[in-house]
């Protein structure tokens, strides 16, 4: 068989039959998620909430949020307020997964969760793989992995490890990852009149390598690890409808909630830092004015 045929599933004979015989997303076929979705309580709608997301989310009913877009602390040792960003890895994942379990519970059947994350190469910890494995164990369906190409040319100053030697070369990366998962089914139902992505945007954005410059205003907002508004815009328009509810359980200074509001989505932002929550609310007020 030619390489061209092997490289494209569309060229495989009886492709649909082959997919059925292999059993699509076999790791999630025995999920027991409730299919009935619930309304988001008014008390949580369009709110920035200060507190521990694991505990705040317990106040929400099951199956009430359409899409979750977030980026947890990477455990790099960055200077967050009210968070020690250099925990032992077991403690780090224990806490992150406790929050993500609550996220899965409140996510609607057919909803999506998108996590922006970067591995910690210096510790040789592939965070994106560990988080993806967690969601698969929790019976979510892996939909996609998007490469966010940041063109972070600062990496050219990174040490090369064993210089000119195969003993232990240090590889460098200019991108981060977005891991995309679905709860229960791949299809997210919505009103076709509430679609706001254009044809050109759709054709460009389904190519899963996004060239977007990193956020340059982190000093202005006093936060060490913001993602840019363009990234949130693409995620929210590609994976949700107008009127959907967007949740960010690590909301920081509120990029997700700001873009959700700009795009006529409902939103919930949660962060443990009161200073970050105040900044997020201020950004929303500026948007209103």
C-alpha positions, 0 to 999 in steps of 0.5 A: 500500500502506498504512503499516500493511502496510508496517510489519509483515512479517507482513502481507506476502503470501507473506512466507516466500517473499519472505524466501527470495527475498531470501536471509536473512543473505546476508552469512553464508551462505557461512560454513565453521564446523565443526558439531561442538561440543566439551566445555570442558576441566575446567581452564577450567571455572568459572575466573577467569583472569588474562591477555591474552584473545587469548592465554588463549583460544588454550588452549581448543578450538574450539566449546566455549563456548555464550554470550559476554557481554561489554563491551570497554573503550570507549576513552573514557579511563577509569581501568582498571588495566593498560589504556590506555583512549585508544589510537589507534582503529586500535590499539584495534580491532586488539586488540579484533578479535584477541580477538573472533576467538578468541571466535568460534573457541571459540564453539559452532556455534549459540552466541551472542555479545552485546556491550554497547557505547556509541559515542564520540559526542565522537569521532564513532566509532560503535563499535557499528556498527564491531563489528557490521560486524566480526562480519558480515565474520566470517560471524556472523549478526546476530540483534538489537540491544537498546537498554539504556535507562539513563535517564542524566540526567547527559546533560542537563549535556552541551554542546549544540554549536551552541546554537540553530543547525543548524550543528553540534548535539550530540545526547545519548543515555541508552542503550547498545547490546547487539549479538547475533550467532549462529554458523552458525545462529540456533537454539541447541539445548539441553535444554528441561528446562533453561529457567529464563526465565519466561513473564512474563520472556520476554514482557517481555525480547523487547521490545528496549528494556530499562529498567535502571538503571546500576551504582551500586557502581563505587567499591565494586569499584574499576572504572570501567565495570561493567554491572549484574547485572540486565543480565547476568541478562536476557542469560544467561536469554534466550539460554542454558540452565542448564548452558551455559558463559558466557564473558566475555573482558573480565570486569572484576570479574566481574559476568558470571561471578557471574550465570552461577554464580547461574543454574547456568551454567558460566563462564569469566572472563578479565581482564588485571588481577590486581586485577580478577580477585581482586575477581571471585573474591571476589564468587564466594566471597561467593556461595558463602557 
